[in-house]
Amino acid sequence: MIEVGTHFWNIRGSYKVAGLLEVGTQASLVQRSGGGFLLLDTCAFDDDTSEQIDAYTDGGAAIEAILNLHPFHTLHVESVHQRYPEARLYGTRRHLERLPDLPWESLTTDDAAVHAQFAEDLAFSVPAGVDFISSNERVHFSSVLAYHAASKTLHVDDTFNYVPDRGLLHFTPLADTVSFHPTLAKALERRAGATDDFRSWATGLIERWRAMENLCAAHAGVLLQRENTGAGLQERLLAALENVSGTLAKHDERHG
């Protein structure tokens, strides 16, 4: 468990593509201004992580809610709910459909009413111009992004990726880069104006949350300001948007 900043901890989990390629996954623990806690997403917790969470949260009693923010991240939802059964459980429509026996709250995590409930501690954003829940099970682009202003931290699943500069990755052009998830082309809505909506959403988010310094991405790591020797997070996100300009242009050629 990584202490990212004020009242914000990131928990790294394991996820292997085809059982071989480790791309990672995550959850985050947030302490609210009132003293309670929230869990953003779920992953498998090892014994040390479980002990740390329990130490912060009075054995889990102080965890008020679990917010599952990515429609396709469902593997560990049930086990984390069983560990903290008193926490209110929120998910997307796909979570509710896939795991109907769990005691879900009626509102989903992409609903503005849910965002308003937690607005004192977190801001949320849902990408525009793309399918939130794609009919293609392989397209995992979209998620609900959460920004924690107190720690200047952006928590995001799949929509943005960060590849750390470590190990063999150091010798690849991907090292120390922030990018949009590679399924963007398939996630864009098949209509004219989708790319305009997507660009507007992305630039608006980067400007609105311009104070953000830390990025916790499900795949494949965490970018911490205290360890960042390159460009700031806002500049990196703008570069990521520029890098998909060709993808957006091709979509416009097809759909107007």
Residue, then its C-alpha position, 0 to 999 in steps of 0.5 A: m500500500i502506497e501513501v500517495g498524499t494527504h489521506f490517500w493510499n493506493i493499493r497495487g494488485s496483480y492482473k495478468v493478461a492471458g495469465l502471463l503479462e503482468v499489467g497490474t490493477q488497483a484500489s485506493l483508500v481515501q480518508r474523508s474530511g469527516g474521518g470515515f473512509l472510502l474504497l475506490d475499486t477493488c483488488a486482491f489484498d495480501d495479508d500486509t495490506s489487509e492489516q494496514i487497511d484494518a489499522y487505519t479503518d478500525g478493522g474496516a468499521a470506518i469504511e463507509a462505502i466501496l465505489n467500483l468505478h470501472p464496469f469491467h473490473t469485477l473479479h474482486v468485488e465480492s471478496v472485498h464486500q465480504r471483508y467489509p460487509e457493512a460498507r455501502l456498495y456502489g457499482t456500474r450497471r454492469h456490476l449490478e447485472r453481473l453480480p445481482d446477489l450483492p446488496w448494491e445501492s440503487l444509484t450507479t457510480d456514473d450517476a451525478a447523484v452519487h458524485a454529489q454524495f461524495a463531493e466534499d472529498l472527491a470530484f468525478s468525471v465520466p468520459a464523453g464521446v465514448d461508450f461507457i459500457s462497450s458491447n465489445e467485452r475487450v474494450h475497457f476504455s471508459s471508467v469513472l475518474a476520481y480526483h482527490a483534491a486534498s492529495k492532488t491525486l487522480h485515480v483512474d482505471d484503464t482510461f489513462n495508463y502510466v508505464p513506469d520506468r523500471g526493469l526491462l521497461h526502461f529500454t522501451p519507448l513506453a517507459d515513464t509515459v502517460s497514455f490513453h488506453p489503446t482501445l480508444a478507437k473502438a470505444l468512440e461512439r459511431r457518430a459524427g461529433a463523438t471526437d469533438d465531445f471526447r476532446s472537450w471532455a479531456t481538455g476540460l478535465i485537464e484544465r479543471w483539475r489542473a492542480m493534480e500532481n499524482l496519477c494512480a492508474a490501474h495499468a500499469g503503475v503510479l506516477l508520484q510527484r515526489e518521484n517525478t523527474g519529467a514533465g508535470l502531470q497536466e503536461r503529460l495528459l495534454a501530450a497523451l491527448e495530442n498523441v491520439s489526434g490521429t485516432l480521432a482524425k480517422h474516426d472523423e473520416r469514417h463518421g463525419 
